[in-house]
Amino acid sequence: MSKDLIQILKLHYTGPRRNIGFTFFAVKNEKPIDPFRRIFLYEIDAECILALIRPKYPLTDPESGERIESFDPCWDNPIPKTAWLTILAELHAIQPRDEPEAAFLTAFKQWLQQALNLGDYVTVSGNL
């Protein structure tokens, strides 16, 4: 995958370029949609999104049909479109405190909406 196909969204992260984080990517027919841009959030910036994802578990893996009990920060987490639609609605309800936070959430919501329009589901892959 080309580096230009991964967009890094930052809000609070100021550390070294290589650090713990999460890549979000759209999946169609059990394959990542390329060349649709993936999005990477450093752990500190991803927390606001992960806080909305974790309560959705347990989920049914859209690839295998298996029940997944909890979010795994070390592995791929395929999350069904229905869960993402709920998360997207919750993101729209958030009232950001400042302009950088508003811009961050707007960029993520726009990416997520496009990913859901193109794909069957969205996977979150942690690098912990």
C-alpha positions as CSV (number, residue, x, y, z in Angstrom):
1,M,0.0,0.0,0.0
2,S,1.3,3.4,-1.0
3,K,1.9,5.9,1.9
4,D,-0.2,8.5,0.0
5,L,-3.2,6.2,0.4
6,I,-3.1,6.6,4.2
7,Q,-4.3,9.8,5.7
8,I,-3.1,10.6,9.2
9,L,-5.6,12.6,11.2
10,K,-4.1,14.3,14.3
11,L,-5.7,16.2,17.1
12,H,-3.7,16.0,20.3
13,Y,-0.8,13.7,19.2
14,T,2.6,15.5,19.1
15,G,5.1,12.6,19.7
16,P,7.4,10.7,17.3
17,R,5.9,9.7,14.0
18,R,6.0,6.0,14.8
19,N,3.7,5.2,17.7
20,I,0.7,3.2,18.7
21,G,-2.4,3.8,16.7
22,F,-5.2,2.5,14.6
23,T,-5.8,2.2,10.9
24,F,-9.4,2.4,9.7
25,F,-10.2,0.9,6.2
26,A,-13.3,0.2,4.2
27,V,-13.9,-3.4,3.1
28,K,-16.0,-4.8,0.2
29,N,-16.3,-8.4,-0.6
30,E,-14.0,-9.2,2.3
31,K,-11.1,-7.2,0.7
32,P,-9.9,-3.7,1.6
33,I,-11.1,-1.2,-1.0
34,D,-8.1,0.1,-2.8
35,P,-7.3,2.8,-3.8
36,F,-9.8,4.2,-1.3
37,R,-7.7,6.1,1.3
38,R,-7.2,4.5,4.7
39,I,-7.2,6.7,7.7
40,F,-4.7,6.4,10.7
41,L,-5.4,7.8,14.1
42,Y,-2.8,7.9,16.9
43,E,-4.0,6.2,20.1
44,I,-4.6,9.5,22.0
45,D,-6.7,10.8,19.1
46,A,-8.5,7.5,18.4
47,E,-9.8,7.3,21.9
48,C,-12.9,9.4,21.2
49,I,-13.8,7.0,18.4
50,L,-12.9,3.9,20.3
51,A,-15.0,5.0,23.2
52,L,-18.0,4.8,20.8
53,I,-16.9,1.4,19.4
54,R,-16.2,-0.6,22.6
55,P,-19.8,-0.5,23.9
56,K,-21.1,-2.0,20.6
57,Y,-19.5,-5.3,21.5
58,P,-20.1,-8.2,21.4
59,L,-20.4,-8.0,17.6
60,T,-20.8,-10.5,14.9
61,D,-17.7,-10.6,12.6
62,P,-19.0,-9.7,9.1
63,E,-16.3,-11.9,7.5
64,S,-16.6,-15.1,9.6
65,G,-19.9,-14.8,11.3
66,E,-18.2,-15.5,14.6
67,R,-19.2,-13.7,17.8
68,I,-16.4,-11.2,18.9
69,E,-16.6,-10.4,22.6
70,S,-14.5,-7.2,22.7
71,F,-12.4,-4.8,20.7
72,D,-8.8,-6.0,20.2
73,P,-6.2,-3.2,20.0
74,C,-3.6,-5.7,18.7
75,W,-5.5,-7.0,15.7
76,D,-8.1,-6.4,13.0
77,N,-11.6,-5.6,14.2
78,P,-14.1,-5.9,11.3
79,I,-17.1,-3.9,12.5
80,P,-20.5,-4.3,10.7
81,K,-22.0,-1.4,8.9
82,T,-25.0,-1.3,11.2
83,A,-22.7,-0.6,14.2
84,W,-20.9,2.1,12.2
85,L,-24.2,3.8,11.3
86,T,-25.0,4.0,15.0
87,I,-21.5,5.4,15.7
88,L,-21.8,7.9,12.9
89,A,-25.1,9.2,14.4
90,E,-23.4,9.4,17.8
91,L,-20.5,11.4,16.3
92,H,-23.0,13.8,14.7
93,A,-24.4,14.4,18.2
94,I,-21.1,15.4,19.7
95,Q,-20.7,19.2,20.2
96,P,-16.9,19.9,19.9
97,R,-15.4,22.3,22.4
98,D,-13.0,24.0,20.0
99,E,-12.2,24.4,16.3
100,P,-9.4,21.8,16.1
101,E,-11.7,19.2,17.6
102,A,-14.5,20.1,15.3
103,A,-12.3,19.9,12.3
104,F,-10.9,16.5,13.4
105,L,-14.4,15.1,14.0
106,T,-15.7,16.5,10.7
107,A,-12.8,15.0,8.7
108,F,-13.4,11.6,10.4
109,K,-17.2,11.7,9.9
110,Q,-16.7,12.6,6.2
111,W,-14.2,9.7,5.7
112,L,-16.5,7.3,7.6
113,Q,-19.6,8.2,5.6
114,Q,-17.7,7.7,2.3
115,A,-16.3,4.4,3.6
116,L,-19.7,3.2,4.5
117,N,-21.1,4.3,1.1
118,L,-18.4,2.3,-0.7
119,G,-17.9,-0.7,1.5
120,D,-19.7,-3.5,3.2
121,Y,-18.1,-2.7,6.6
122,V,-15.1,-0.9,8.1
123,T,-12.2,-2.6,9.9
124,V,-10.1,-1.0,12.6
125,S,-6.6,-2.4,12.8
126,G,-4.5,-1.8,15.9
127,N,-0.7,-1.8,16.0
128,L,-0.3,-2.4,19.7
